[in-house]
Amino acid sequence: MTGTEESDRAVDRFESARNSVLQHRDGGTCFDCGAGGCGQYAWAVGELGRHRGGRELLRRLGFPVDGSSEEGQPR
């Protein structure tokens, strides 16, 4: 398995998104941050929103999370 294939695993994307959101908490920044915002941060919040555990983390961090995207629920 190559590094590219490994990084495409759902668990790796989730962990990367979790780390990114936590890095940006309380005004933190990363190398992708710029005057217009941060694409990495936006991706991370979206990625976490796709997973039940990610939505729970977002809620704990104060994000308004729409419950309509819960698994098994109609959209």
WOZI-V960155 format. One record per backbone hydrogen bond with DSSP energy under -0.5 kcal/mol. CO is the residue of the C=O (numbers start at 1). NH is the residue of the N-H. E is the energy in kcal/mol with one decimal. If there is no record, write none. Layout:
<<CO:NH:E> <CO:NH:E>>
//
This chain:
<<2:6:-2.3> <3:7:-2.1> <4:8:-0.6> <5:8:-0.9> <6:9:-1.5> <9:13:-2.2> <10:14:-2.6> <11:15:-2.2> <12:16:-2.4> <13:17:-2.6> <14:18:-2.8> <15:19:-2.5> <16:20:-2.3> <17:21:-2.6> <18:22:-2.4> <19:23:-2.3> <20:24:-1.8> <21:25:-0.8> <22:25:-0.5> <24:27:-1.1> <25:28:-1.1> <30:33:-1.1> <34:37:-1.7> <37:34:-1.8> <38:42:-2.1> <39:43:-2.5> <40:44:-2.5> <41:45:-2.4> <42:46:-2.0> <43:47:-2.9> <44:48:-2.6> <45:49:-1.7> <47:50:-1.4> <48:51:-1.7> <51:55:-2.8> <52:56:-2.1> <53:57:-2.0> <54:58:-2.6> <55:59:-2.4> <56:60:-2.4> <57:61:-1.8> <58:63:-2.8> <59:62:-1.7> <63:65:-0.8> <64:66:-0.5> <65:67:-0.5> <66:69:-1.1> <67:70:-1.6> <70:73:-1.9>>
//
